[in-house]
Amino acid sequence: MPATYGFLSTYPPTRCGLATFNAALATHLSTGALGNGVVRLLAGDDHGGLEIDRSAPRVVHTWATDQPGGWVAAANALNRFDVVIVQHEYGIYPGDAGEEVLPLLRALKKPKIVVLHTVLAGPDPLQRNVLERIVAAADAVVTMTDTARRRLAECYRVDPGKIAVIPHGAASHSSAPRDRKDVPHLLTWGLLGPGKGIEWALRALAELKDLDPMPVYTVAGRTHPKVLEQHGDIYRDGLKKLAADLGVAGQVRWEDVYLDQAALSRLIRSSDVVVLPYDSTEQVTSGVLIEAVGAEVPVVATEFPHAVELLADGPGLLVPHQDPAAMASAIRRLLAEPDTTSRLTGLTGGPTLRWPAVAARYQALAGKLLAARTPAAAASVPA
């Protein structure tokens, strides 16, 4: 019988990259295993809003993270499965630095894989301590880039033998045709909030006014729900004012929506360049970057760690942080040199980045963990 999987994470209809990642992984690991299920992390202010993909594993339990002690029932629900896959990101678990995930990990009796979405280069002492204890409690940990693996092995006191590198999966966008138009199309998408660096992309756009025709820049995505709750739409409003001050408001399209997969595929495939102007120097994983590369659209990105690793010899150009002149120059190069664009898009990871291949690597890792436990279990049975 195929192994069954229990997943712990945020999950649709929650709108965040982690929920989307977990849903995709859970769906692609569900083939042939009808007993898979999800324990969904749910903050008290999370009202979701998207339809759940009925082909994805069902939610078997909800851990309301605003209520104390929720890890007990969550662990009990996860122990019903053969293998548990836990998504880890800062801010989703209760307790200081998310430490309430620790008693849950210790209570799990089945092989457990922890997927690390962020590995900080300069954690505070509590963040460092909690992450080291998470790795100690796990049977295996997954990072999505070699940069994150090296950072974890070199900067934290962990067993490097537990670390596996499995890339972030990408959907197949091949069903959406390349929709090239006469006007160049630049695109940034994802949940909006400070740190996305959209202000630098707008300044870069302003430096492209001499192009004929001048590019159109689409900024697609809702404001991050936590940003919206705490600050309203002040970031988006500030960006719109900046676009007007720069004289490019007419060239910017604001799509304040959360796109389903089909709509996102059409949007990505309609773009000539994906622009990732992020401010972060810590980001070791970017689902948006992987999706753009998987869709074979050239990327201009700031030098955040995942972009440096993926684009240095591949499908895009790197620019310094907060440097609109360099960003404009890179965009101009891609738009003006079709041969460069063809060369860059030809160097993608191809099928190895698609979700079926990524899920197969998780399945292989789970199989190793189960096989390692089998002799120990057999030895414990009296003759």
DRENSE-536073 format. One record per residue (C-alpha): residue number from 1; residue in one letter; x, y, z. Coordinates in Angstrom, 2 decimals, padded with zeros to 5 digits. Each point is the difference from the previous one (the first is absolute). Example, Ala and Ser with C-alpha at 12.3 -4.5 7.8 and 13.67 -1.06 7.14 Angstrom:
<nodes>
num residuo c1 c2 c3
1 A 012.30 -004.50 007.80 .
2 S 001.37 003.44 -000.66 .
</nodes>
This chain:
<nodes>
num residuo c1 c2 c3
1 M 000.00 000.00 000.00 .
2 P 001.27 003.51 -000.75 .
3 A 000.96 002.14 002.97 .
4 T -002.50 002.52 001.30 .
5 Y 001.05 003.57 000.72 .
6 G -001.12 002.49 002.60 .
7 F 000.78 003.65 -000.69 .
8 L 000.26 002.85 002.50 .
9 S -000.19 003.52 -001.45 .
10 T -002.19 002.90 -000.86 .
11 Y -002.31 -001.17 -002.77 .
12 P -002.56 001.38 -002.46 .
13 P -002.22 001.89 000.29 .
14 T 002.73 001.87 001.90 .
15 R 001.69 002.31 -002.48 .
16 C 003.75 -000.25 000.36 .
17 G 002.94 -001.55 -001.80 .
18 L 000.44 -002.66 002.68 .
19 A -003.60 -001.17 -000.34 .
20 T 000.35 -000.15 -003.79 .
21 F 003.25 -001.96 000.27 .
22 N -001.44 -002.51 002.46 .
23 A -003.14 -000.52 -002.08 .
24 A 002.05 -000.68 -003.13 .
25 L 002.36 -002.42 001.76 .
26 A -002.87 -001.78 001.76 .
27 T -001.92 -000.36 -003.26 .
28 H 002.94 -001.47 -001.90 .
29 L 000.83 -002.39 002.83 .
30 S -003.59 -001.24 000.06 .
31 T 000.20 -002.27 -003.03 .
32 G -000.97 -003.49 001.06 .
33 A -000.41 000.92 003.67 .
34 L -003.57 000.77 000.94 .
35 G 000.75 000.38 003.68 .
36 N 002.06 003.19 -000.09 .
37 G -001.14 002.99 002.04 .
38 V 000.89 003.50 001.13 .
39 V 000.14 001.58 003.44 .
40 R -000.64 003.62 -000.81 .
41 L 001.52 002.85 002.00 .
42 L -002.56 002.74 000.36 .
43 A 000.48 003.37 001.64 .
44 G -003.04 001.54 001.65 .
45 D -000.16 002.80 -002.59 .
46 D 000.32 -002.28 -003.05 .
47 H -003.26 -000.18 -001.90 .
48 G 001.43 -001.39 -003.23 .
49 G -002.19 000.67 -002.98 .
50 L 001.04 -002.46 -002.71 .
51 E -001.67 -003.22 -000.99 .
52 I 001.95 -003.06 001.12 .
53 D 001.30 -002.25 -002.78 .
54 R -002.11 -003.11 000.46 .
55 S 002.76 -002.17 -001.50 .
56 A 002.34 000.98 002.85 .
57 P 000.13 -001.98 003.25 .
58 R -002.75 000.80 002.47 .
59 V 000.46 002.00 003.17 .
60 V -000.21 -002.49 002.87 .
61 H 000.60 002.48 002.81 .
62 T 000.40 003.74 000.52 .
63 W 002.55 001.36 002.46 .
64 A -001.33 003.37 001.12 .
65 T 003.29 001.70 000.80 .
66 D -001.58 002.70 002.18 .
67 Q -001.06 -002.64 002.54 .
68 P 002.58 -001.46 002.43 .
69 G 000.99 -003.65 -000.11 .
70 G -001.32 -000.67 -003.50 .
71 W 003.05 -002.08 -000.86 .
72 V -001.31 -002.99 001.98 .
73 A -003.00 -000.71 -002.20 .
74 A 002.01 000.89 -003.10 .
75 A 002.63 -002.61 000.87 .
76 N -002.67 -002.62 000.65 .
77 A -001.53 000.65 -003.41 .
78 L 003.37 -000.20 -001.78 .
79 N 000.96 -003.26 001.72 .
80 R -002.70 -001.75 -002.05 .
81 F 002.25 000.18 -003.09 .
82 D 003.15 -001.87 -001.00 .
83 V 002.13 003.12 -000.65 .
84 V -000.47 003.59 001.18 .
85 I 001.16 003.00 -002.04 .
86 V 000.20 003.22 002.00 .
87 Q 000.36 003.41 -001.67 .
88 H 002.05 002.47 002.05 .
89 E -000.11 003.74 -000.39 .
90 Y 000.38 002.78 002.53 .
91 G -003.29 001.39 001.25 .
92 I -002.31 -002.95 -000.58 .
93 Y 000.47 -001.91 003.29 .
94 P -000.89 001.33 003.48 .
95 G 002.56 000.81 002.65 .
96 D 003.20 002.01 -000.07 .
97 A 001.76 -000.62 -003.34 .
98 G -002.71 -002.61 -000.69 .
99 E 001.28 -002.31 002.74 .
100 E -003.37 -001.75 000.47 .
101 V 000.82 -002.15 -003.01 .
102 L 002.65 -001.73 002.13 .
103 P -002.27 -002.02 002.33 .
104 L -002.01 -001.02 -003.07 .
105 L 003.12 -001.34 -001.73 .
106 R 000.99 -001.91 003.13 .
107 A -003.49 -001.50 000.24 .
108 L 000.04 -001.33 -003.57 .
109 K 000.64 -003.74 -000.09 .
110 K 000.40 -000.24 -003.78 .
111 P 002.90 001.08 -002.24 .
112 K -000.16 003.77 -000.34 .
113 I 001.40 002.26 -002.70 .
114 V 000.25 003.72 000.74 .
115 V 000.10 002.34 -003.00 .
116 L 001.87 003.23 000.79 .
117 H -001.28 002.95 -002.03 .
118 T 002.33 002.51 001.68 .
119 V 003.49 -000.47 001.41 .
120 L 001.20 003.26 001.49 .
121 A 003.67 000.94 -000.28 .
122 G -000.21 002.16 003.12 .
123 P -002.67 -001.45 002.31 .
124 D -000.48 001.33 003.50 .
125 P 000.97 -002.45 002.79 .
126 L -003.53 -001.33 000.44 .
127 Q -000.55 -000.51 -003.73 .
128 R 003.30 -001.87 -000.21 .
129 N -000.82 -002.18 003.00 .
130 V -003.48 -000.89 -001.25 .
131 L 001.18 -000.87 -003.50 .
132 E 002.83 -002.16 001.31 .
133 R -002.48 -001.87 002.19 .
134 I -002.37 -000.43 -002.95 .
135 V 002.76 -001.61 -002.05 .
136 A 000.96 -002.22 002.95 .
137 A -003.61 -001.21 000.36 .
138 A -000.47 -000.68 -003.73 .
139 D 000.98 -003.17 -001.82 .
140 A 000.87 002.10 -003.06 .
141 V -000.10 003.66 -000.94 .
142 V -000.43 001.38 -003.50 .
143 T 001.41 003.25 -001.32 .
144 M -000.97 001.14 -003.49 .
145 T 003.37 001.39 -001.02 .
146 D 003.61 -000.92 000.53 .
147 T 000.50 003.51 001.43 .
148 A -002.43 -000.82 002.81 .
149 R 001.65 -003.39 000.56 .
150 R 003.44 001.57 000.39 .
151 R -001.35 002.71 002.27 .
152 L -001.73 -002.54 002.23 .
153 A 003.03 -002.31 000.17 .
154 E 002.56 002.74 000.56 .
155 C -001.84 002.50 002.21 .
156 Y -002.04 -002.32 002.25 .
157 R 000.92 -002.93 002.22 .
158 V -001.82 -002.72 -001.91 .
159 D 000.68 -003.43 -001.43 .
160 P 000.79 000.71 -003.68 .
161 G -000.85 -003.59 -000.85 .
162 K -003.67 000.79 000.61 .
163 I -000.12 002.69 -002.69 .
164 A -001.40 -000.72 -003.47 .
165 V -000.31 002.57 -002.80 .
166 I -003.23 -000.27 -001.99 .
167 P -000.95 002.99 -002.17 .
168 H -003.24 001.91 000.28 .
169 G -002.43 -001.45 -002.52 .
170 A -001.41 001.86 -002.97 .
171 A -003.33 -000.50 -001.71 .
172 S -000.14 -000.76 -003.70 .
173 H -001.01 003.09 -001.94 .
174 S 000.24 -001.67 -003.41 .
175 S -003.77 000.01 -000.48 .
176 A 000.09 003.81 -000.11 .
177 P 001.38 001.24 -003.34 .
178 R 002.72 002.62 -000.16 .
179 D -002.07 003.15 -000.48 .
180 R 002.46 002.53 -001.40 .
181 K -001.40 003.44 -000.76 .
182 D 001.38 003.05 -001.77 .
183 V 000.47 001.78 003.35 .
184 P 002.67 -001.56 002.24 .
185 H -001.46 -001.46 003.19 .
186 L 001.83 000.01 003.34 .
187 L -001.46 -001.98 002.91 .
188 T 000.32 -000.33 003.76 .
189 W -002.48 -002.13 001.94 .
190 G -000.57 -001.28 003.52 .
191 L -001.38 001.30 003.28 .
192 L 000.81 003.70 000.30 .
193 G 001.69 001.70 002.93 .
194 P 003.11 001.92 001.06 .
195 G 003.16 -001.80 -001.05 .
196 K -001.32 -000.99 -003.42 .
197 G 002.03 002.87 -001.48 .
198 I -002.68 001.06 -002.46 .
199 E 001.08 003.62 000.48 .
200 W 003.36 -000.83 -001.62 .
201 A -001.69 -001.68 -002.96 .
202 L -002.17 003.11 -000.49 .
203 R 003.13 002.16 -000.01 .
204 A 001.56 -002.38 -002.53 .
205 L -003.11 000.28 -002.15 .
206 A 000.34 003.78 000.03 .
207 E 003.47 -000.40 -001.52 .
208 L -001.50 -001.85 -002.96 .
209 K -002.11 002.92 -001.26 .
210 D 002.14 000.28 -003.11 .
211 L -001.07 -003.44 -001.22 .
212 D -002.59 -000.03 -002.73 .
213 P -002.32 -001.50 000.93 .
214 M 000.61 000.43 003.71 .
215 P -000.56 -003.19 002.03 .
216 V -003.11 -000.65 002.03 .
217 Y 000.67 -001.23 003.56 .
218 T -002.53 -002.27 001.72 .
219 V 000.09 -000.32 003.79 .
220 A -002.30 -002.91 000.82 .
221 G -001.02 -001.18 003.44 .
222 R -001.97 000.90 003.08 .
223 T 001.54 001.86 002.90 .
224 H 001.35 -002.49 002.55 .
225 P -002.85 -000.59 002.49 .
226 K 002.18 000.72 003.05 .
227 V 001.24 003.24 -001.58 .
228 L -003.56 000.95 -000.86 .
229 E -001.17 -000.72 003.54 .
230 Q 002.74 002.04 001.67 .
231 H 000.59 002.81 -002.48 .
232 G -002.81 -000.03 -002.54 .
233 D 000.95 000.53 -003.65 .
234 I 002.51 002.75 000.73 .
235 Y 002.80 -001.75 -001.92 .
236 R -002.05 -000.42 -003.19 .
237 D -001.33 003.56 000.29 .
238 G 003.55 001.29 000.39 .
239 L 001.09 -001.90 -003.09 .
240 K -002.83 001.47 -002.05 .
241 K 001.00 003.50 001.10 .
242 L 003.63 -000.71 -000.89 .
243 A -001.04 -001.23 -003.46 .
244 A -001.92 003.22 -000.52 .
245 D 002.93 002.13 001.22 .
246 L 002.33 -001.85 -002.39 .
247 G -002.39 000.53 -002.92 .
248 V -000.56 -003.73 -000.60 .
249 A -003.44 -000.53 001.54 .
250 G -001.48 -000.66 -003.42 .
251 Q 002.49 -002.82 -000.58 .
252 V -000.73 -001.90 003.23 .
253 R -002.83 -002.50 000.36 .
254 W -001.01 -000.87 003.55 .
255 E -001.74 -003.38 000.24 .
256 D -001.20 -000.16 003.60 .
257 V -001.07 -003.65 -000.23 .
258 Y 001.12 -003.45 001.11 .
259 L 000.35 -001.94 -003.26 .
260 D -000.97 -003.62 -000.48 .
261 Q 002.47 -002.25 -001.83 .
262 A -001.50 000.43 -003.47 .
263 A -000.11 003.80 000.25 .
264 L 003.53 000.12 001.41 .
265 S 001.32 -002.16 -002.85 .
266 R -001.55 002.31 -002.59 .
267 L 001.44 003.06 001.72 .
268 I 003.52 -001.42 000.32 .
269 R 000.05 -001.19 -003.59 .
270 S -001.13 003.43 -001.22 .
271 S 003.05 001.69 001.53 .
272 D 003.31 000.76 -001.69 .
273 V 001.96 000.47 003.23 .
274 V -000.82 -000.91 003.61 .
275 V 001.43 002.60 002.38 .
276 L 000.86 -001.03 003.58 .
277 P 001.24 003.19 001.70 .
278 Y -000.03 -001.44 003.54 .
279 D 001.80 001.86 002.79 .
280 S 000.80 -003.15 001.99 .
281 T 003.55 -001.29 000.22 .
282 E -001.22 -003.06 001.94 .
283 Q -002.46 -001.60 -002.42 .
284 V 001.26 -003.50 -000.70 .
285 T -003.23 -001.17 -001.62 .
286 S -002.30 001.77 -002.45 .
287 G -002.98 -001.80 -001.47 .
288 V -000.55 002.90 -002.42 .
289 L 003.54 -000.38 -001.33 .
290 I -000.45 -003.73 -000.52 .
291 E -003.34 000.52 -001.79 .
292 A 001.54 002.58 -002.34 .
293 V 002.95 -002.26 -000.81 .
294 G -002.33 -002.97 -000.48 .
295 A -002.10 002.05 -002.42 .
296 E 003.16 000.88 -001.99 .
297 V -000.41 003.74 000.42 .
298 P 003.22 002.04 000.49 .
299 V 000.46 001.46 003.48 .
300 V 001.64 003.16 001.28 .
301 A 000.55 -000.39 003.75 .
302 T 001.89 001.64 002.81 .
303 E 002.80 -002.01 001.57 .
304 F -001.99 -001.88 002.64 .
305 P 001.47 -003.45 000.72 .
306 H -002.42 -002.15 -002.00 .
307 A 000.34 002.24 -003.05 .
308 V 003.80 -000.04 000.23 .
309 E -000.02 -003.80 000.06 .
310 L -002.57 -000.54 -002.73 .
311 L 000.76 002.85 -002.40 .
312 A 003.79 000.29 000.16 .
313 D 000.39 -002.40 -002.92 .
314 G -003.62 -000.27 -001.03 .
315 P -003.20 001.63 -001.12 .
316 G 000.38 003.62 001.08 .
317 L 002.10 002.98 000.99 .
318 L 001.03 001.10 003.49 .
319 V 000.12 003.64 001.11 .
320 P 001.04 001.65 003.29 .
321 H -002.66 000.78 002.59 .
322 Q -001.71 003.39 -000.20 .
323 D 001.70 000.90 -003.28 .
324 P -002.68 001.06 -002.50 .
325 A 002.57 001.03 -002.62 .
326 A 001.52 -003.50 -000.04 .
327 M -003.48 -001.54 -000.04 .
328 A -001.05 002.17 -002.95 .
329 S 003.20 -000.90 -001.86 .
330 A -000.64 -003.74 000.49 .
331 I -003.63 000.32 -001.15 .
332 R 001.11 002.04 -003.00 .
333 R 002.53 -002.68 -000.92 .
334 L -002.56 -002.79 000.09 .
335 L -002.55 001.95 -002.01 .
336 A 002.54 001.11 -002.61 .
337 E 001.91 -003.25 -000.52 .
338 P -002.23 -002.92 -001.04 .
339 D 003.06 -002.30 -000.20 .
340 T 000.77 000.68 003.66 .
341 T -003.59 -000.76 000.98 .
342 S 000.07 -003.26 -001.95 .
343 R 003.30 -001.02 001.59 .
344 L -001.22 000.72 003.51 .
345 T -003.33 -001.78 -000.32 .
346 G 001.78 -003.02 -001.42 .
347 L 001.92 -000.55 003.24 .
348 T -002.90 -000.78 002.32 .
349 G -000.18 -002.99 002.31 .
350 G -002.72 -001.47 -002.20 .
351 P -001.83 -003.10 001.22 .
352 T 002.11 -000.28 003.18 .
353 L -001.75 003.10 001.37 .
354 R -003.52 -001.25 -000.74 .
355 W -002.12 -001.13 002.94 .
356 P -000.18 -003.70 -001.00 .
357 A 003.82 -000.25 000.02 .
358 V 000.28 001.94 003.26 .
359 A -002.67 -002.14 001.67 .
360 A 001.82 -003.13 -001.13 .
361 R 003.10 001.16 001.88 .
362 Y -002.05 000.48 003.18 .
363 Q -001.42 -003.48 -000.52 .
364 A 003.51 -001.44 -000.35 .
365 L 001.14 001.79 003.18 .
366 A -003.03 -001.30 001.89 .
367 G 000.71 -003.51 -001.29 .
368 K 003.54 000.13 001.40 .
369 L -001.27 001.10 003.40 .
370 L -002.59 -002.76 000.09 .
371 A 002.56 -002.60 -001.09 .
372 A 002.41 001.12 002.70 .
373 R -002.69 -000.48 002.64 .
374 T -001.11 -003.45 -001.18 .
375 P 003.04 -001.96 001.30 .
376 A -000.24 001.76 003.36 .
377 A -003.70 -000.81 000.25 .
378 A 000.64 -003.63 -000.93 .
379 A 002.76 -000.29 002.59 .
380 S -002.34 001.16 002.73 .
381 V -002.52 -002.79 -000.65 .
382 P 000.59 -003.03 002.32 .
383 A 000.94 -003.23 -001.78 .
</nodes>
